[in-house]
Structure formats: structure tokens, C-alpha cells
Amino acid sequence: MSCEHLVCAQCAHPVIEGRCALCRANRERMHHHGFAGLSPALIVLLLVVLLFASLALKHLSGL
């Protein structure tokens, strides 16, 4: 969800403008990204790559 079209209940201005403390807090919360600043999609991709790498290592070691 984007804050571009949301209107603040406190100041009745678009949240994206951040005119009041509530707007700024909600804008910051909505724009917060996942672990270490990475997007959730990138985290999932890294986990899938790690899974395939561990399976390949297991296959190559013969365990």
C-alpha cells in the first residue's frame, strides 16, 4: 500500500506531505523496509538461493 492517496485524520492533508507528526510517523512506518533495508522479495530470493546452494553442497558431498 502506498501513502500517496491516504488522507490524515488529524490534519486532513495527504499523508505523503507529512504536515503533522501523525502523518510523518505513518509515512515512515509505511516506507519501512524489511531486514537490513532489503525488500521482502529480495529476502525470499536470497533464502531460495541459500536453499539450492545447501542442496547442491549436500549432493556433491555425498551425504
Z-matrix of the N, CA and C atoms (Angstrom, degrees):
N
C 1 1.445
C 2 1.521 1 108.59
N 3 1.293 2 115.88 1 145.32
C 4 1.452 3 122.37 2 -179.40
C 5 1.527 4 109.55 3 -110.36
N 6 1.328 5 116.35 4 151.64
C 7 1.458 6 119.36 5 179.53
C 8 1.528 7 111.47 6 -93.89
N 9 1.328 8 117.85 7 8.53
C 10 1.460 9 121.15 8 -178.19
C 11 1.526 10 112.71 9 -64.57
N 12 1.326 11 117.40 10 -33.20
C 13 1.458 12 120.80 11 -175.06
C 14 1.530 13 113.18 12 -107.74
N 15 1.330 14 117.79 13 4.60
C 16 1.456 15 120.88 14 -179.45
C 17 1.522 16 110.73 15 -86.41
N 18 1.329 17 115.10 16 143.92
C 19 1.465 18 121.31 17 178.54
C 20 1.518 19 107.88 18 -113.43
N 21 1.308 20 116.36 19 133.52
C 22 1.459 21 122.50 20 -178.46
C 23 1.531 22 110.41 21 -71.62
N 24 1.311 23 116.59 22 136.47
C 25 1.463 24 121.24 23 178.87
C 26 1.529 25 111.28 24 -75.62
N 27 1.316 26 117.22 25 -21.40
C 28 1.462 27 120.71 26 -177.55
C 29 1.522 28 112.57 27 -85.48
N 30 1.335 29 117.71 28 -47.64
C 31 1.464 30 119.65 29 -174.83
C 32 1.532 31 113.21 30 -110.41
N 33 1.335 32 118.32 31 -6.68
C 34 1.469 33 124.79 32 177.63
C 35 1.530 34 113.34 33 61.81
N 36 1.332 35 116.54 34 29.19
C 37 1.458 36 122.37 35 174.78
C 38 1.520 37 108.42 36 -117.19
N 39 1.326 38 117.67 37 162.70
C 40 1.465 39 119.47 38 178.01
C 41 1.532 40 111.45 39 -59.36
N 42 1.327 41 116.14 40 137.41
C 43 1.463 42 121.33 41 -178.37
C 44 1.526 43 110.80 42 -62.46
N 45 1.313 44 117.51 43 -32.48
C 46 1.459 45 121.68 44 -177.96
C 47 1.530 46 111.72 45 -60.05
N 48 1.336 47 117.75 46 -27.45
C 49 1.464 48 120.99 47 -179.98
C 50 1.520 49 112.28 48 -74.85
N 51 1.331 50 118.10 49 -27.50
C 52 1.460 51 121.94 50 177.72
C 53 1.516 52 113.89 51 63.52
N 54 1.315 53 117.34 52 45.50
C 55 1.472 54 120.82 53 -175.99
C 56 1.528 55 113.10 54 -74.69
N 57 1.319 56 118.02 55 -30.44
C 58 1.475 57 119.13 56 -179.90
C 59 1.533 58 108.76 57 -121.08
N 60 1.330 59 116.16 58 173.20
C 61 1.464 60 120.75 59 -178.00
C 62 1.524 61 111.53 60 -63.33
N 63 1.310 62 117.45 61 -36.54
C 64 1.463 63 120.98 62 179.31
C 65 1.531 64 110.71 63 -65.77
N 66 1.319 65 117.22 64 -42.51
C 67 1.468 66 121.42 65 176.74
C 68 1.525 67 110.56 66 -59.62
N 69 1.311 68 116.20 67 -48.15
C 70 1.462 69 120.27 68 -177.93
C 71 1.524 70 111.38 69 -63.23
N 72 1.317 71 117.40 70 -40.74
C 73 1.463 72 120.79 71 179.80
C 74 1.521 73 111.33 72 -65.75
N 75 1.318 74 117.07 73 -44.30
C 76 1.463 75 119.81 74 179.82
C 77 1.519 76 112.05 75 -69.08
N 78 1.317 77 116.79 76 -37.27
C 79 1.468 78 119.86 77 177.56
C 80 1.525 79 109.61 78 -63.26
N 81 1.324 80 116.97 79 -43.15
C 82 1.458 81 120.88 80 178.88
C 83 1.531 82 110.81 81 -64.41
N 84 1.317 83 117.26 82 -41.10
C 85 1.468 84 121.51 83 179.79
C 86 1.526 85 110.89 84 -64.19
N 87 1.313 86 117.20 85 -40.34
C 88 1.465 87 120.91 86 -177.72
C 89 1.520 88 111.88 87 -73.95
N 90 1.313 89 117.63 88 -25.82
C 91 1.462 90 120.83 89 -177.73
C 92 1.519 91 111.78 90 -96.94
N 93 1.330 92 116.50 91 3.87
C 94 1.464 93 120.97 92 177.80
C 95 1.519 94 108.97 93 -70.01
N 96 1.318 95 115.63 94 133.37
C 97 1.456 96 120.04 95 -178.88
C 98 1.516 97 110.11 96 -101.72
N 99 1.296 98 115.89 97 174.04
C 100 1.460 99 123.08 98 -175.41
C 101 1.521 100 113.20 99 -66.32
N 102 1.299 101 115.24 100 -161.62
C 103 1.452 102 124.32 101 -176.20
C 104 1.524 103 111.46 102 -53.73
N 105 1.308 104 117.33 103 128.85
C 106 1.473 105 125.09 104 176.22
C 107 1.527 106 112.68 105 57.88
N 108 1.326 107 117.98 106 28.20
C 109 1.448 108 121.37 107 178.18
C 110 1.520 109 114.08 108 79.92
N 111 1.335 110 117.33 109 5.90
C 112 1.461 111 121.01 110 -179.83
C 113 1.524 112 110.08 111 -90.24
N 114 1.300 113 116.59 112 148.08
C 115 1.453 114 120.27 113 178.18
C 116 1.531 115 109.18 114 -72.31
N 117 1.322 116 118.09 115 152.45
C 118 1.468 117 120.69 116 179.04
C 119 1.527 118 112.68 117 -58.39
N 120 1.324 119 117.78 118 -35.18
C 121 1.469 120 120.14 119 179.22
C 122 1.533 121 110.73 120 -65.09
N 123 1.310 122 117.24 121 -39.55
C 124 1.454 123 120.56 122 179.17
C 125 1.524 124 110.87 123 -68.22
N 126 1.311 125 117.98 124 -36.87
C 127 1.463 126 121.80 125 176.92
C 128 1.521 127 110.32 126 -62.70
N 129 1.332 128 117.39 127 -43.88
C 130 1.468 129 121.13 128 178.41
C 131 1.526 130 109.90 129 -63.00
N 132 1.322 131 117.20 130 -42.74
C 133 1.456 132 121.13 131 178.58
C 134 1.532 133 110.88 132 -60.41
N 135 1.316 134 117.27 133 -43.66
C 136 1.461 135 120.68 134 178.76
C 137 1.527 136 111.50 135 -63.99
N 138 1.315 137 117.68 136 -38.05
C 139 1.466 138 120.91 137 177.50
C 140 1.526 139 111.47 138 -65.68
N 141 1.324 140 117.28 139 -39.85
C 142 1.468 141 120.94 140 178.11
C 143 1.529 142 110.17 141 -65.34
N 144 1.320 143 117.64 142 -42.66
C 145 1.465 144 121.07 143 177.67
C 146 1.524 145 110.00 144 -62.66
N 147 1.314 146 117.47 145 -42.08
C 148 1.463 147 121.41 146 177.93
C 149 1.523 148 111.01 147 -62.75
N 150 1.321 149 118.06 148 -39.96
C 151 1.462 150 122.08 149 177.87
C 152 1.529 151 110.55 150 -61.82
N 153 1.345 152 117.00 151 -48.82
C 154 1.464 153 120.00 152 179.68
C 155 1.525 154 111.84 153 -64.80
N 156 1.313 155 117.84 154 -35.97
C 157 1.461 156 120.71 155 178.25
C 158 1.528 157 110.38 156 -66.22
N 159 1.316 158 117.60 157 -40.94
C 160 1.467 159 119.75 158 179.08
C 161 1.524 160 111.00 159 -68.56
N 162 1.332 161 117.82 160 -37.06
C 163 1.470 162 120.17 161 176.71
C 164 1.530 163 110.88 162 -66.32
N 165 1.320 164 117.24 163 -40.02
C 166 1.465 165 120.69 164 178.60
C 167 1.526 166 110.26 165 -65.81
N 168 1.305 167 117.80 166 -40.87
C 169 1.469 168 121.45 167 178.46
C 170 1.514 169 110.61 168 -64.42
N 171 1.311 170 116.96 169 -41.40
C 172 1.460 171 121.38 170 178.53
C 173 1.531 172 110.34 171 -63.44
N 174 1.325 173 116.51 172 -41.95
C 175 1.468 174 120.97 173 179.31
C 176 1.525 175 111.10 174 -65.60
N 177 1.310 176 117.20 175 -41.63
C 178 1.462 177 121.58 176 -178.00
C 179 1.539 178 112.18 177 -71.49
N 180 1.315 179 117.15 178 -31.21
C 181 1.473 180 119.62 179 -179.45
C 182 1.524 181 111.65 180 -80.84
N 183 1.331 182 117.73 181 -15.73
C 184 1.457 183 121.60 182 176.38
C 185 1.511 184 114.44 183 80.38
N 186 1.295 185 117.93 184 20.05
C 187 1.474 186 119.91 185 179.53
C 188 1.479 187 112.03 186 -85.85
